[in-house]
């Protein structure tokens, strides 16, 4: 599966597409086959580290949550 990830906070060259394992949804999560995705200015600020005191990511982290697609799996309730 391809994902837009960042390995370290900082410059734009830290953000790149990478092959990652297909995630398994946890309870109350869904897995979506993405057909379209968008990044917004907040995603760029997250990768720069602007919000790292507030939003704690385990790195490498996947960027983007604005998407359209089809739900392919639902985690257990």
C-alpha positions in Angstrom: 0.0 0.0 0.0 1.3 3.5 -0.8 1.0 6.3 1.7 2.4 9.8 2.1 4.6 9.7 5.2 7.1 11.8 7.0 9.9 10.2 9.0 11.1 13.3 10.8 9.8 16.8 11.5 11.4 19.5 9.5 11.9 20.3 5.8 9.6 19.3 2.9 12.1 16.7 1.7 11.2 14.6 4.8 7.7 14.0 3.2 7.6 11.2 0.6 5.4 8.4 -0.7 6.4 5.0 0.8 5.2 1.4 0.6 3.7 0.5 4.0 1.9 -2.7 5.2 -1.8 -2.7 4.9 -3.2 -1.6 8.3 -5.7 -3.7 10.3 -8.5 -1.6 11.7 -8.7 -1.4 15.4 -12.1 -1.5 17.2 -14.2 1.5 16.1 -11.9 2.1 13.0 -12.5 1.6 9.3 -10.2 0.8 6.4 -10.9 2.9 3.3 -9.7 2.2 -0.3 -8.9 5.8 -1.2 -9.9 7.1 -4.6 -9.0 10.8 -4.0 -7.1 12.5 -1.3 -6.2 16.1 -0.5 -3.6 17.7 1.7 -4.3 21.1 3.3 -2.0 23.7 4.9 -2.4 22.0 8.3 -0.8 18.8 7.0 2.2 20.8 5.9 2.4 22.5 9.3 2.2 19.1 11.0 5.1 17.8 9.0 7.1 20.9 9.8 6.6 20.2 13.6 4.4 23.3 14.3 2.0 21.3 16.4 4.2 18.6 17.8 3.6 19.8 21.4 -0.1 19.3 20.9 -0.4 16.5 18.3 1.9 13.6 19.1 2.6 11.3 16.2 4.6 8.1 16.3 7.1 8.5 13.4 7.0 7.6 10.6 3.5 9.1 10.4 1.0 9.2 7.5 -0.3 12.5 6.4 -3.7 13.5 5.2 -7.2 12.7 6.4 -9.2 14.5 3.7 -10.2 11.7 1.4 -12.9 10.0 -0.7 -13.2 6.3 -1.2 -14.9 3.0 -0.3 -14.9 1.3 3.1 -13.3 -2.1 2.6 -13.1 -3.3 6.2 -14.6 -2.5 9.6 -12.9 -3.1 13.0 -14.6 -5.1 15.6 -17.1 -3.1 17.8 
